[in-house]
Amino acid sequence: MLRQLLALLADGQFHSGDELGQALGVSRAAVWKQLKKLEDLDIPCSSVKGKGYRLQDAIELLDDDVLRSRITYPIDRLDILLDTDSTNTYLFNQASDHMGKRYAALAEKQTGGRGRRGRSWVSPFGKNIYLSLLVTMPGKVADLEGFSLLVAVAVERALVELGIDQVGLKWPNDVYLEGRKLAGILLESAQSQPNYCQVVIGVGLNLSLSDSDAEKIEQPWAALKQYCPDLSRNDVAGVLLNQLLWAVNEFQREGFAPWVSYWAERDIFYRKEVMLSSTNERKQGVVKGVNRKGELLLQTERGIEVVVAGELSVRSVD
């Protein structure tokens, strides 16, 4: 009933308790109980005597039919959640029951969204894209080298399809828009059987962020609606999911190798001097692209060094 109530309030206009009750087929008291649940989801809702109830901002709820209309690759299951701790965690908890399946989950809100290196991902209700895809891949987890970079390419391709220019990639798998982070990717995998592993591909993509939401972000950020205010959240999610399914097929056929040059052309640090840092190491050099395994090639005083994915972060020297 809560999703039905949110659908009625999604336009951001006032709706009386009687109107809501009639539409839902329940009493005004039952409507009030559902409205109280909005507080648990941190959805601002106001009431004015004689007018009724309204959300602070109009929202576009995710819609299964619209999403599926944008998907051209096979998918076995698609769940849309009102809220969850993390879509990655949600799918990983069910992975053993879905061996060999392609299973996607999207959430209106995450309470524990995660990025790389244990960072939190700001995930307010009904504003952005919180998407995970569970797939089964042949071979060992070690055979997934370069896959996370191809996932970043898939996100970039989705944005181009949606008409977004100035998209760049940052090693190992972040997506930037005009120099600010737009999307983050988190891959988690497990060796389910000797010859197969399961991978959860998680993507968080900023569509719309309020000033209060942005206060929690510790780096320059971008949101799609700053550039294209009329973008449909469902269109973005559907196109993105379709491109992730493409990436799975592409990696199983060819691996990452055919996309090495494509990555370099879109790498925001390509041929630039950078500082790579981790807890125990700092290394300065010029980015020379990536190899077929998705490892970073860095020109240093000692020549070309290969940097593997891990706890390293890239920051421009300038």
C-alpha positions as CSV (number, residue, x, y, z in Angstrom):
1,M,0.0,0.0,0.0
2,L,2.9,2.4,0.7
3,R,4.1,2.2,-2.9
4,Q,0.5,2.9,-4.1
5,L,0.3,5.9,-1.7
6,L,3.6,7.2,-3.0
7,A,2.4,6.9,-6.6
8,L,-0.6,9.1,-5.7
9,L,1.6,11.7,-4.1
10,A,4.4,11.5,-6.6
11,D,3.2,14.6,-8.5
12,G,4.0,16.9,-5.5
13,Q,0.5,18.3,-5.4
14,F,-1.9,18.3,-2.4
15,H,-4.2,15.4,-2.0
16,S,-6.8,15.2,0.8
17,G,-7.1,12.3,3.2
18,D,-10.5,11.4,1.8
19,E,-9.2,11.4,-1.8
20,L,-6.2,9.2,-0.8
21,G,-8.5,6.9,1.2
22,Q,-10.9,6.4,-1.7
23,A,-8.1,5.8,-4.2
24,L,-6.6,3.2,-1.9
25,G,-9.9,1.7,-0.7
26,V,-9.0,2.3,3.0
27,S,-10.0,4.7,5.8
28,R,-8.4,8.0,6.5
29,A,-6.9,6.5,9.7
30,A,-5.2,3.8,7.5
31,V,-3.9,6.5,5.2
32,W,-2.4,8.4,8.1
33,K,-0.6,5.3,9.3
34,Q,0.9,4.9,5.9
35,L,1.9,8.6,5.8
36,K,3.8,8.1,9.1
37,K,5.9,5.4,7.3
38,L,7.3,8.1,5.0
39,E,9.3,9.5,8.0
40,D,11.2,6.2,8.2
41,L,12.2,6.6,4.5
42,D,13.3,10.2,5.1
43,I,10.7,11.4,2.5
44,P,9.6,15.0,3.4
45,C,5.8,15.3,3.4
46,S,3.8,18.2,4.6
47,S,0.1,18.7,5.5
48,V,-2.0,21.8,5.3
49,K,-5.5,21.9,6.9
50,G,-8.1,22.1,4.2
51,K,-5.7,21.0,1.4
52,G,-4.3,17.7,2.5
53,Y,-0.9,16.1,2.1
54,R,1.9,16.6,-0.4
55,L,5.5,15.6,-0.9
56,Q,8.1,18.3,-0.7
57,D,9.3,17.4,-4.2
58,A,7.7,15.5,-7.0
59,I,9.3,12.2,-7.6
60,E,9.4,9.6,-10.4
61,L,9.1,6.1,-9.0
62,L,10.7,3.3,-10.8
63,D,8.3,1.4,-13.0
64,D,8.8,-2.3,-14.0
65,D,7.1,-1.9,-17.4
66,V,9.0,1.2,-18.4
67,L,12.3,-0.4,-17.4
68,R,11.7,-3.6,-19.3
69,S,10.7,-1.6,-22.4
70,R,14.3,-0.3,-22.6
71,I,16.0,-3.7,-22.2
72,T,16.9,-5.7,-25.3
73,Y,19.1,-8.4,-23.7
74,P,17.7,-11.4,-21.8
75,I,17.2,-11.0,-18.0
76,D,15.7,-13.6,-15.7
77,R,14.4,-11.4,-12.8
78,L,14.1,-7.8,-12.0
79,D,13.2,-6.5,-8.5
80,I,12.3,-2.9,-7.6
81,L,12.7,-2.3,-3.8
82,L,11.3,0.6,-1.8
83,D,14.4,0.6,0.4
84,T,17.2,-1.8,1.2
85,D,20.6,-1.5,2.9
86,S,22.4,-2.1,-0.4
87,T,21.3,-3.6,-3.7
88,N,24.7,-5.4,-3.8
89,T,24.1,-7.0,-0.4
90,Y,20.5,-7.8,-1.3
91,L,21.6,-9.8,-4.4
92,F,24.6,-11.4,-2.8
93,N,22.4,-12.8,0.0
94,Q,20.3,-14.5,-2.7
95,A,23.1,-15.5,-5.1
96,S,23.2,-19.2,-4.2
97,D,19.6,-19.6,-5.2
98,H,20.1,-18.0,-8.6
99,M,23.1,-19.8,-10.1
100,G,23.2,-19.2,-13.9
101,K,20.6,-16.4,-13.7
102,R,20.8,-12.7,-14.6
103,Y,19.0,-11.0,-11.7
104,A,18.8,-7.2,-11.3
105,A,17.7,-5.2,-8.4
106,L,17.0,-1.5,-8.2
107,A,16.0,0.5,-5.0
108,E,14.3,3.8,-4.5
109,K,16.5,4.3,-1.4
110,Q,19.6,2.6,0.2
111,T,20.4,2.9,3.9
112,G,23.9,1.5,3.5
113,G,25.0,2.1,-0.1
114,R,28.7,1.3,-0.6
115,G,31.4,2.5,-2.9
116,R,35.0,1.4,-3.3
117,R,37.3,1.3,-0.3
118,G,34.4,1.1,2.1
119,R,33.1,4.6,1.4
120,S,29.4,5.2,1.7
121,W,27.3,6.2,-1.3
122,V,24.7,8.9,-0.6
123,S,21.3,7.3,-1.6
124,P,18.2,9.5,-0.9
125,F,14.8,8.2,-1.8
126,G,13.5,8.4,-5.4
127,K,16.3,10.7,-6.7
128,N,19.1,8.6,-8.2
129,I,19.9,5.2,-9.6
130,Y,20.9,2.4,-7.3
131,L,21.3,-0.7,-9.4
132,S,22.9,-4.1,-9.0
133,L,23.1,-7.0,-11.4
134,L,23.9,-10.6,-10.4
135,V,25.4,-12.7,-13.2
136,T,27.2,-16.1,-13.4
137,M,30.5,-16.1,-15.3
138,P,32.6,-19.0,-16.5
139,G,36.0,-19.6,-14.9
140,K,37.7,-18.3,-11.8
141,V,37.4,-14.9,-10.1
142,A,40.9,-14.2,-11.3
143,D,39.6,-14.5,-14.9
144,L,37.5,-11.3,-14.4
145,E,40.5,-9.0,-14.9
146,G,39.4,-5.9,-16.8
147,F,35.7,-6.6,-16.3
148,S,35.2,-3.6,-13.9
149,L,36.6,-1.3,-16.6
150,L,34.3,-2.7,-19.2
151,V,31.4,-2.0,-16.8
152,A,32.5,1.6,-16.6
153,V,32.5,1.7,-20.5
154,A,29.0,0.3,-20.4
155,V,27.9,3.2,-18.1
156,E,29.6,5.7,-20.4
157,R,27.8,4.1,-23.4
158,A,24.5,4.4,-21.6
159,L,25.0,8.1,-21.0
160,V,26.0,8.7,-24.6
161,E,22.8,6.9,-25.7
162,L,20.9,9.3,-23.4
163,G,22.5,12.3,-25.1
164,I,25.0,13.2,-22.4
165,D,28.3,14.7,-23.6
166,Q,31.6,15.3,-21.8
167,V,31.6,11.9,-20.1
168,G,35.0,10.7,-19.0
169,L,36.4,7.6,-17.3
170,K,38.8,7.4,-14.3
171,W,40.8,4.3,-13.5
172,P,39.9,1.8,-12.2
173,N,36.1,2.3,-12.8
174,D,34.6,5.7,-12.0
175,V,32.6,7.8,-14.4
176,Y,33.0,11.6,-14.5
177,L,31.1,14.4,-16.1
178,E,33.0,17.6,-16.9
179,G,35.6,16.7,-14.2
180,R,33.2,15.7,-11.4
181,K,32.2,12.3,-10.3
182,L,28.8,11.2,-11.7
183,A,28.8,7.4,-11.1
184,G,30.6,4.8,-9.0
185,I,31.0,1.1,-9.6
186,L,31.4,-1.7,-7.1
187,L,32.0,-5.3,-8.2
188,E,31.8,-8.1,-5.7
189,S,32.4,-11.8,-6.6
190,A,32.5,-15.3,-5.2
191,Q,33.7,-18.6,-6.5
192,S,30.4,-20.5,-6.5
193,Q,31.6,-23.7,-8.2
194,P,35.0,-24.8,-9.4
195,N,34.4,-23.6,-13.0
196,Y,31.9,-20.7,-12.3
197,C,31.8,-17.6,-10.3
198,Q,29.0,-15.2,-9.4
199,V,29.5,-11.5,-9.7
200,V,27.3,-8.6,-8.4
201,I,27.8,-5.5,-10.5
202,G,26.7,-2.4,-8.5
203,V,26.3,1.0,-10.0
204,G,25.3,4.2,-8.2
205,L,24.5,7.1,-10.6
206,N,23.6,10.7,-9.5
207,L,20.5,11.9,-11.2
208,S,19.3,14.6,-8.8
209,L,20.8,15.7,-5.4
210,S,19.7,18.4,-3.0
211,D,22.1,20.7,-1.2
212,S,21.5,18.7,2.0
213,D,22.3,15.4,0.3
214,A,25.4,16.8,-1.2
215,E,26.8,17.9,2.2
216,K,27.7,14.3,2.8
217,I,29.8,13.9,-0.4
218,E,33.5,14.5,0.1
219,Q,34.5,15.2,-3.5
220,P,33.3,17.2,-6.5
221,W,30.1,15.6,-7.8
222,A,27.8,15.9,-10.8
223,A,24.1,15.0,-11.3
224,L,22.5,14.4,-14.7
225,K,19.6,16.7,-14.1
226,Q,22.0,19.6,-13.8
227,Y,22.6,19.1,-17.5
228,C,19.4,17.5,-18.8
229,P,16.5,18.5,-16.4
230,D,13.9,16.5,-18.4
231,L,15.6,13.1,-18.2
232,S,13.3,10.3,-17.1
233,R,14.7,8.3,-14.2
234,N,13.1,5.2,-15.6
235,D,14.7,5.8,-19.0
236,V,18.1,6.3,-17.4
237,A,17.8,3.1,-15.3
238,G,16.5,1.0,-18.2
239,V,19.2,2.1,-20.6
240,L,21.9,1.6,-17.9
241,L,20.7,-1.9,-17.1
242,N,20.6,-2.8,-20.8
243,Q,24.2,-1.7,-21.3
244,L,25.3,-3.7,-18.2
245,L,23.8,-6.8,-19.8
246,W,25.7,-5.9,-23.0
247,A,28.9,-5.7,-21.0
248,V,28.4,-9.2,-19.6
249,N,28.0,-10.6,-23.1
250,E,30.9,-8.6,-24.5
251,F,33.3,-9.7,-21.7
252,Q,32.3,-13.3,-22.1
253,R,33.1,-13.1,-25.9
254,E,36.1,-11.0,-26.1
255,G,37.3,-9.9,-22.6
256,F,38.5,-6.3,-22.1
257,A,41.3,-6.4,-24.6
258,P,39.3,-4.9,-27.6
259,W,38.4,-1.8,-25.4
260,V,41.9,-0.7,-24.4
261,S,42.1,2.1,-26.9
262,Y,38.5,3.1,-26.3
263,W,39.2,3.5,-22.6
264,A,42.3,5.6,-23.3
265,E,40.4,8.0,-25.5
266,R,38.0,8.6,-22.6
267,D,40.4,8.5,-19.7
268,I,40.3,11.9,-18.0
269,F,44.0,11.4,-16.8
270,Y,45.4,10.0,-20.1
271,R,48.9,11.4,-20.8
272,K,48.6,13.6,-17.6
273,E,50.9,13.5,-14.6
274,V,49.2,12.1,-11.6
275,M,49.9,10.9,-8.1
276,L,48.8,7.5,-7.1
277,S,48.5,7.0,-3.4
278,S,47.4,4.3,-1.0
279,T,47.9,3.7,2.7
280,N,51.5,2.5,2.2
281,E,52.6,3.9,-1.1
282,R,52.8,7.1,-3.2
283,K,53.8,7.0,-6.8
284,Q,54.1,9.8,-9.3
285,G,54.1,9.5,-13.1
286,V,52.3,10.0,-16.4
287,V,49.2,7.9,-17.3
288,K,49.9,5.9,-20.4
289,G,46.5,4.0,-20.6
290,V,45.7,0.5,-19.4
291,N,46.6,-3.0,-20.6
292,R,44.3,-5.8,-21.7
293,K,43.9,-6.9,-18.0
294,G,42.7,-3.4,-17.1
295,E,45.9,-2.6,-15.2
296,L,47.1,1.0,-15.2
297,L,50.2,1.8,-17.2
298,L,52.2,4.6,-15.5
299,Q,55.4,6.2,-16.9
300,T,57.7,6.9,-14.0
301,E,61.5,7.5,-13.6
302,R,62.0,3.8,-13.7
303,G,60.0,3.3,-17.0
304,I,56.6,2.0,-17.6
305,E,55.2,0.5,-14.4
306,V,52.1,-1.7,-14.2
307,V,49.7,-0.8,-11.4
308,V,47.0,-3.4,-10.5
309,A,43.5,-2.4,-9.2
310,G,43.3,-2.2,-5.4
311,E,43.6,0.5,-2.8
312,L,45.1,3.0,-5.1
313,S,43.5,6.3,-5.9
314,V,44.4,8.7,-8.7
315,R,44.7,12.4,-8.2
316,S,46.1,14.9,-10.7
317,V,49.4,16.5,-9.6
318,D,47.9,19.9,-10.6
